[in-house]
Amino acid sequence: MAETRLSSNRFTHVVAFEVSKATLLVEARPGGERREIPNTAPQVRCLLGREMKRNGREQLGPLLVVCEATGGYERHVLAVATELGLACHRAHGTRVRYFARFHGRDAKSDGLDVGVLAAYGVATEGLRLYAPPRPEEAALRDLKTRRRELQEMLVAENNRLEHQRVPAAAASTKAVIRVLTRELEKIAAEIAALIKRDEEFRFKAGVLQQTIGVAAGTASTLLAFLPEIGTLAKTTVARLAGLAPLDNDSGTSRKPRHIHGGRGEVRRCLFMAARTALNHDPDMIAFAARLRGNGKSYKVVVTAVMRKLLVRLNARLRDALALRAGVAPAPSAT
């Protein structure tokens, strides 16, 4: 999530981890040694320590630790690599799979995957390196994730209640709804308290909320799921959020552009912010009117407003951070 540093060289010594809940399948290159170890911090530390010694002894060059994102089971690999000061890349599974197919490797198993992952680390330049989030950033993301989970459960229970005819079943559902509502209130209070007591969050949230359409919920979501905001170029921030229209041309054919991928949590919160901006921000209203005048559909208009809003937020936060640091802000075009 916090992978913001780009490597400037190709790594010649790669230690790849195929991650599962209980075990790690590891392959090192060069050497091609493969072993399975328990997925625990001490075991990862021991293995990486041996690879660091081998690197120094055999002069293998820049060392990279690479693993795929697995929803949290890769945490020991990332934490230990950071602790030891090693470059680390958390790979996108789809990109690794495309890399495998490019090399004609369609079969898939843990043994094959770790070899592909190692080859991907050796062959790919400009990998985005993992940078650990601040503890407060990790806490905010966990709280926002839990809030979304509770909201989804609450929606499901309300939908069930609508169709229940047996009083006992309805009473049970209502009891669960009350519990979920209380838990949502608790989590919301925790999020607000965390933003208030952390100086960095408090400053950034204040800057973000100066924009029409951005309330406390949108600001906290951006800080949780797009912590790089305020440090990126406008094209990069749009691409990270999955709001950059992608070309789909061939020869003289010019097909419609579509967005793809990116961070869903960011897009969801920006959708609601864009709807508000379309009703209350004169600049966005005029921008949307120009797009509609060019024949753009409502969906295209809202997506364009979301992108413009994100670029504006990124630029304003960048300028505010520069002013706070005593540096003249760069000219911005939103």
C-alpha positions in Angstrom: 0.0 0.0 0.0 2.8 2.3 0.9 5.0 1.2 -2.1 6.2 4.6 -3.2 9.9 4.3 -3.9 10.9 3.1 -7.4 14.0 1.1 -7.8 16.4 2.6 -10.3 18.3 -0.6 -11.1 17.8 -4.3 -11.9 18.3 -6.6 -9.0 20.7 -9.5 -9.5 20.1 -11.4 -6.3 16.4 -12.1 -5.7 14.8 -14.0 -2.8 11.2 -14.9 -3.8 8.5 -16.0 -1.3 5.3 -17.9 -2.4 3.1 -17.1 0.6 0.4 -19.2 2.2 -1.1 -19.1 5.7 1.2 -21.5 7.4 4.2 -21.9 5.2 6.5 -20.0 2.8 8.0 -21.6 -0.3 11.2 -19.8 -1.0 13.5 -19.6 -4.0 16.7 -17.7 -4.3 18.4 -16.6 -7.5 21.1 -17.0 -8.6 21.5 -20.5 -7.2 17.9 -21.6 -7.6 17.8 -23.0 -4.1 14.3 -23.8 -3.0 13.0 -24.6 0.5 9.9 -24.5 2.5 9.8 -22.8 5.9 7.1 -21.9 8.4 5.4 -18.5 7.9 6.9 -16.9 11.0 9.1 -13.9 11.6 12.0 -15.8 13.1 12.2 -18.3 10.2 12.1 -15.4 7.7 14.8 -13.5 9.6 17.0 -16.6 9.7 16.6 -17.3 6.0 17.2 -13.7 4.9 20.2 -13.5 7.2 21.8 -16.4 5.4 21.1 -14.8 2.0 22.6 -11.6 3.1 25.8 -13.4 4.2 25.9 -15.3 0.9 25.4 -12.1 -1.0 28.4 -10.6 0.8 30.5 -13.7 0.4 29.8 -14.2 -3.3 29.3 -10.6 -4.3 25.9 -11.2 -5.9 25.0 -7.5 -6.3 21.7 -5.7 -5.3 19.4 -8.0 -3.3 15.6 -7.9 -3.6 13.0 -9.6 -1.5 9.8 -10.2 -3.5 6.4 -11.7 -2.6 2.8 -11.4 -3.8 0.1 -9.5 -1.9 -2.0 -12.2 -0.1 -4.3 -10.2 2.1 -2.0 -10.0 5.1 -0.2 -13.4 5.2 2.9 -11.7 3.7 3.3 -9.5 6.7 6.2 -11.4 8.2 8.2 -11.2 4.9 7.6 -7.5 4.6 8.3 -6.7 8.2 11.5 -8.6 8.4 12.8 -7.4 5.1 12.2 -3.8 6.3 13.8 -4.5 9.6 16.9 -5.8 7.9 17.0 -2.8 5.5 16.5 -4.9 2.4 14.7 -3.7 -0.8 11.3 -5.4 -1.0 8.6 -5.5 -3.6 5.1 -6.7 -3.0 4.1 -7.9 -6.5 0.6 -7.6 -8.1 -0.6 -11.2 -8.8 -2.1 -10.3 -12.1 1.2 -8.8 -13.4 3.1 -11.8 -12.3 0.6 -14.1 -14.1 1.0 -12.1 -17.3 4.7 -12.3 -16.9 4.4 -16.1 -16.7 2.2 -16.3 -19.7 4.5 -14.1 -21.7 7.2 -16.7 -21.1 4.8 -19.5 -22.1 4.1 -20.8 -18.6 0.4 -21.4 -18.3 0.5 -24.1 -15.7 0.1 -23.0 -12.1 1.3 -24.5 -8.8 3.1 -23.2 -5.7 6.4 -24.7 -7.0 6.0 -23.1 -10.4 4.7 -19.8 -9.0 7.8 -19.3 -6.8 10.1 -19.8 -9.7 8.1 -17.3 -11.8 8.1 -14.8 -9.0 11.9 -15.1 -8.7 12.3 -14.7 -12.5 9.9 -11.7 -12.3 12.1 -10.0 -9.7 15.3 -10.6 -11.7 13.9 -9.5 -15.0 11.8 -6.4 -14.1 13.3 -3.0 -13.8 11.7 0.0 -12.0 9.9 -2.1 -9.4 8.0 -0.1 -6.8 9.6 -0.8 -3.5 7.7 -1.4 -0.3 7.8 1.3 2.3 6.2 0.4 5.7 3.2 2.6 6.7 3.3 4.5 10.0 1.6 2.6 12.8 -1.2 5.2 12.7 -1.7 4.7 9.0 -2.0 1.0 9.5 -4.4 1.5 12.3 -6.6 3.9 10.3 -6.7 1.5 7.4 -7.8 -1.4 9.7 -10.5 0.8 11.3 -11.8 1.9 7.9 -11.8 -1.6 6.6 -13.8 -2.7 9.7 -16.3 0.1 9.2 -16.9 -1.0 5.6 -17.4 -4.6 6.8 -19.9 -3.5 9.4 -21.8 -1.4 6.9 -22.0 -4.4 4.5 -23.4 -6.6 7.3 -25.9 -3.9 8.3 -27.1 -3.6 4.7 -27.5 -7.4 4.5 -29.5 -7.6 7.7 -31.8 -4.7 6.7 -32.4 -6.5 3.4 -33.3 -9.7 5.2 -35.6 -7.9 7.6 -37.7 -6.6 4.7 -38.7 -10.2 3.7 -39.1 -11.9 7.1 -42.6 -13.0 8.1 -41.9 -15.0 11.3 -41.8 -12.7 14.4 -39.0 -14.6 16.1 -36.8 -14.3 13.0 -37.6 -10.6 12.6 -36.8 -10.0 16.3 -33.4 -11.7 15.9 -32.6 -9.6 12.9 -33.5 -6.4 14.6 -31.3 -7.4 17.6 -28.3 -7.9 15.2 -29.1 -4.6 13.5 -28.9 -2.8 16.9 -25.6 -4.4 17.7 -24.1 -3.6 14.3 -25.4 0.0 14.6 -23.7 0.4 18.0 -20.4 -1.1 16.6 -20.5 1.3 13.7 -20.8 4.2 16.0 -17.9 3.0 18.1 -15.7 2.5 15.0 -16.6 5.9 13.7 -15.7 7.5 17.0 -12.3 5.6 17.0 -11.6 6.9 13.5 -12.4 10.5 14.5 -10.3 10.2 17.6 -7.3 8.8 15.7 -7.5 11.6 13.1 -7.8 14.2 15.9 -4.8 13.0 18.0 -2.4 12.4 15.1 -0.8 15.7 13.9 -0.1 14.5 10.4 -3.7 13.2 9.9 -5.2 16.3 11.5 -3.3 18.6 9.1 -4.0 16.5 6.0 -7.7 16.0 6.8 -8.1 19.7 7.3 -6.6 20.5 3.9 -8.6 17.9 2.1 -11.9 19.0 3.7 -11.4 22.5 2.3 -12.6 21.2 -1.0 -16.3 21.1 -1.8 -17.6 17.6 -1.7 -15.0 16.3 0.7 -16.2 15.6 4.2 -14.6 13.8 7.1 -15.4 10.3 5.8 -13.9 11.0 2.4 -10.8 12.5 3.9 -10.2 9.6 6.3 -10.7 7.1 3.4 -8.2 8.9 1.3 -5.7 9.0 4.1 -6.2 5.3 4.8 -6.2 3.9 1.3 -4.2 6.5 -0.6 -1.5 7.6 1.8 0.6 8.7 -1.1 -1.8 11.6 -1.9 0.0 14.9 -1.9 3.3 13.4 -3.1 2.4 12.1 -6.6 2.1 13.5 -10.1 -1.4 14.0 -11.3 -1.2 11.1 -13.8 0.2 8.8 -11.2 -2.5 9.5 -8.5 -5.2 9.0 -11.1 -3.7 5.7 -12.2 -3.4 4.5 -8.6 -7.0 5.2 -8.0 -8.0 3.5 -11.2 -9.4 6.7 -12.7 -7.0 7.1 -15.6 -8.7 6.5 -19.0 -6.7 3.8 -20.9 -6.1 4.0 -24.6 -7.6 1.2 -26.7 -6.4 2.1 -30.2 -5.1 0.0 -33.1 -4.1 1.5 -36.5 -6.8 3.9 -37.5 -9.3 2.5 -34.9 -10.0 4.8 -32.0 -12.1 2.9 -29.4 -13.6 4.5 -26.2 -11.3 4.8 -23.3 -12.1 2.9 -20.1 -10.7 3.0 -16.6 -9.4 -0.3 -15.1 -8.0 -1.6 -11.8 -6.8 0.7 -9.1 -8.0 1.1 -5.5 -11.7 0.4 -5.1 -12.1 2.1 -1.7 -10.8 5.3 -3.1 -13.1 5.3 -6.1 -16.1 4.5 -3.9 -15.6 7.5 -1.7 -14.7 9.8 -4.6 -18.0 8.8 -6.3 -20.0 10.2 -3.5 -17.8 13.3 -3.2 -18.2 13.9 -7.0 -22.0 13.7 -6.7 -21.9 16.4 -4.0 -19.4 18.5 -6.0 -21.7 18.3 -9.1 -24.5 19.9 -7.0 -22.5 22.5 -5.1 -19.2 23.3 -6.8 -19.6 25.9 -9.6 -16.3 24.9 -11.3 -17.3 21.2 -11.4 -20.8 22.0 -12.5 -19.4 24.0 -15.5 -16.9 21.2 -16.2 -19.7 18.6 -16.3 -21.8 20.8 -18.5 -19.0 21.1 -21.1 -18.7 17.3 -21.1 -22.4 16.8 -21.5 -22.3 19.3 -24.3 -19.8 17.1 -26.0 -22.1 14.2 -25.8 -20.6 12.3 -22.9 -22.7 10.0 -20.9 -23.5 10.5 -17.2 -21.1 7.7 -16.2 -18.3 9.3 -18.2 -19.1 12.7 -16.7 -19.1 11.5 -13.1 -15.8 9.5 -13.7 -14.2 12.6 -15.1 -15.3 14.7 -12.1 -13.9 12.1 -9.8 -10.6 12.2 -11.5 -10.5 16.0 -11.6 -11.5 16.1 -7.9 -8.7 13.7 -7.0 -6.1 15.6 -9.0 -7.2 18.8 -7.3 -7.0 17.2 -3.8 -3.5 15.8 -4.6 -2.3 19.2 -5.8 -3.8 21.2 -2.8 -2.3 18.8 -0.3 1.1 18.8 -2.1 1.1 22.7 -1.9 0.0 22.7 1.7 2.8 20.3 2.7 5.3 22.3 0.8 4.2 25.5 2.6 4.3 23.8 5.9 7.9 22.7 5.2 8.8 26.2 4.1 9.2 25.3 0.4 7.5 27.3 -2.4 4.7 25.1 -3.9 5.1 24.0 -7.5 2.7 25.4 -10.1 -0.3 23.1 -10.4 -2.9 22.5 -13.1 -6.0 20.7 -12.0 
